[in-house]
Amino acid sequence: MLIARTIKQVKKAVSKARLKNKTIGFMPTMGALHQGHISLIRKAKKDCDFIVVSIFINPKQFGPNEDYLKYPRVFRKDRELLEREDVNLIFFPAVSQMYPDNFSTYIEETHLSQVLCGASRQGHFKGVCTVVAKLFNIVGPDIVYFGAKDYQQAKVIERMLIDLNFPIKIKICPIIREYDGLAMSSRNSYLDNEQRKNATCLYSALSLAQVLIQKGERDAKKVLAAMKGLINLTNGVKVDYLKIVNADTLGDIQIIKGKVLIALAIFIGATRLIDNKELYVK
């Protein structure tokens, strides 16, 4: 397994793989890897011959009061995990490698990024699109892999690929959950024992919504009210947003029909967690 700290090293390694007609699979991450990331790697290994994983905590996607400095940095553990999974290349750049002096060019998707997480994290997706576009240009992958837990992020990147004519295929892979339903996330490590227990309210609320819809409820407001009522029973939890939207446009809907996304974000103490469930409703 190669560990590249510079763009030049990445391009050289990928070029060698290309000369051997290898298909390049790529996963951009911020490290603190878990089984959700591993599921993406294993999917990529089925599709591709040369697997690249980047580990870069991107300062451009964090707001001034967010957890950039606190975000877990455990490269040694990540490296060992990726080595066990037979990843071919880790790109582990310094901030100065990705954003040299006088950096002033940004990419912004202006529709899908304005709602849900984008409404409460101003500038977040501008930072995401910028760093991901840079990483795509550096690595030059054939297929990229994203988890459905960050559904909005994946859809924004998918839109960027189409709009900017990137010759890259994107695969959005299922959410991987803990034994009690909590979606795996690097930020789960912030939670103490009581908060970790309370965090299961996300999955409980999504499951309640699914049951109500399966029983025939089609009024989005009624489903959301039931979800909010359940979450409000949990101590120490504050709702950031709770939405039922069209899964393609991410626009609010009143009647639950077709391909829909139930999405929510909550704060448990200072920790912000997100989750979602995609449904097709006749």
N, C-alpha and C positions, 0 to 999 in steps of 0.2 A: 504494500500500500504506500503510495506516494503522499507526502504532505507538502503542499505548495503554499508559500507565503506571498508570492508575487504573481501578477498577471502573466508575466512572461513565462514563468514556470508552468502555469496552467495551460497556456496556449501550446507550449512545446509538447507537453504530455498528451493533450487531446489530438494534436496533429499526428503524432506517432500512431495513436489508436486509429485515426481516420485512414492512414496509409495502409492499415491492415483490414480496411473495410468494416471496422467495428461500429456498431450503433451506440450512440452516446445517450445515456440516461442521466438526468440531473435532478437533485433535490436541494433547493436553497433552504437553509435552516438558520436559527439563531443559537443552536447548541442546546445544552441541557436535554439531551435526546432521551426519548422514551419509546414504548412499544408502538405508539402511533407512528413515529418516524420509521421504526424498523419495518412496519407493515408496508410503508412506501418503498423502502429499499428492496424488500423481497419481491414486491410487484415489479419494480424496475429490473431486477435481475432476471425475471421471466421474459421480459421484453427486449432487453438490451445486453450488449456485450461489454460495455465499459461504463462503470458507475461513478459519477462524481457527486460529492456532497460538499456544499459550502457551509461553513460555520462563521457567521458574521452578525454581531449584534449591531444592527443598523441605527445609528443615532438619529437619522433623518425621519424615522417613523415614530419617534417618541415625542410627546408633548413636554413642555417645561416642567410640569408637575407629575410626570409619569415615572416609571420605574427603570429607566435606562441604567442608572448606576447600581441598582439593586438586582437587576436581572442576573440569574445564575450563570456563572462562568466556570465550567467544569471540563476544560478541554481534555485533560488526561483521561477522565472517565469516558468522554465521548469518543476519543481516539481508540481506546480499547474496545469499545462496543462496535465501532465501525470496522475495526480490524477483524473482529469475530465474524462480521457479516460479509467479509471479502469485498469490501468497497475498494475500488481501484485508486481513487484520488480524493483527498480532502483539500479544499481550498480554504485556508485560514488566514485571511488578510488582516493587516492592521487598518485602522480607520484612514490613515494617511495614504494607504495604497488605493482605497476606494474613492476617497475624497481629497485629492491633492489641493494644495493652496490655490485659491481663486476659483474653486469649483463654483459654477453658477448656472448649470443647466439641469432642469427638472422635467419630469414627465407627469402629467396629471390626467386621469380619467375623470370626466365631469358629470357623469350621470349615475351609474351604479354606486359610485363612491360617496354620494352625498347623503345617503340614508343610513339607518341602522348604526353600525360603529362609526361611520363617517360623520354622522351628525353630532356625536359626542366627543369624537377625537379629531378635531380640525387639523388638517394637514397630514394625518396619518397615512392615507392611501397615496398621497403625493410622494411621500417618502418611500412607501412600499414599491410603487411603480418605478420610481427612479432607480432604486437599488436592484430590483429584479431585472429591469431592462439592461442595466450594466452587467449583471451576472450572466444573462443570456448572451450578450455580446462577447463576453470573455470566454465562456465555456463553449458556446455554439452547440447546444444539445439538439438531439433529434426529438426526444420526448422528455417532458418535465412532469413532476408528480407533486400534487398538493393534497392535503387532507381536507375532508368535508367539514371538519369542525370549524375551520376558517372559511366557511362557504362564501361569504361576501368577498373576501380576499381572492379566492380562486376565480370567482366570476369576473372580478375587476381585471385580473391578469389575463383571463381568457379573452376579454374584450380588447385589452391592449394588444395581444398577439394578433387578433384579427385586424384591428384598426391600423396597426403599424407594420403589417405584412411580415411579421416574424415567421420564418419557415420552421415552426416548432409545433408539435402536437402536445396538448395538455391532457393529463388524466387526473380526475378528481376522485380520490379513493375514500372508502367509508371511514366514519368515525370509529376509533378504537376506544373502548370504555373500560373503566375499572370494574371490579366484581359487583359493585353497588350501583353502576350506571353512570358515575361521574366520568365525563369525557376527559381523556388523558391530556394533560397540559403541563408545560414546564412551570407555569405559575402555581400549580397545585402545591409545589414545595413551599410556598409562602405560608400555607395554612397550618395553624396549630390543630390539635386533635379535635377540639370542639368545632372549629370552623370547618374542618374537613368533613365532619359528620353533617353539619348544616348545609354544606355545598351540594349535597344530594338533592336539595330542593329543585335544582335546575332540571334534572332528569325526571323527577317526580311530576313537575309541572308539564313538561313535554309529554309524558306518558298519560297524564290526565287529559290533555288536549286531544291526543290521539284516540283515547277511549270515547270521549264525547263526540268526536267527529265520526267514529265508527258506528256510534249509536244513532247517528243521523243529524246531529247538530250542524247547521251550516252558517249560523250567524257568528261572524268573527268576534264581534264585541262580547257576546256571551261566553265564548270560549276563553277569550283573553281575561275576562272578569273572573272566571273560575280559576285560571292559572294564577292570577294576581292574589286571589284570596288564599290559595294554598301557600304561595311564597310568603305572604304576610304572617303566616303562622310560625315562621322560622325566625328565631332571634338573631339579631346582628346582620340582617340581610337588607340591602337597599337595591331596588330595581333601577337600573339605568334605562333599559328599554325592554319592551315586550310587544312583539309584532307578529302578525300573520300577513304574509306578503306573497305576491306572485313570484314563483321561484326563478323565473327568467329575468323579469324586469326589476324585481325587488320593490315594486310599488305596493302600497297598502291595498287591501281588498276588504270588501264588506261581506260578500258571500263567498264561502269556502267551496271552491270548485276548481277542478283541473289540477295542475302542478303547483303546489303551494309549499311555502317554507314557513315553519314556525320557528322564530328566532328570539333569543333573549340574552341580555347581559345584566349581570348583577354585581354589586360590590359586597364582599364579605370582609368587614373591616376595611383595610385599604386595598384589598386584592380584588381586581376586576376579572370575572370569569364569563365566558360566553359558551353558548351551546345552541343547537338547532336540531330540527327534524324535518326532513323533506317527505311530503306525502303526495300521492296522486288520488284525487277525490272525484268520484263520478257525480 
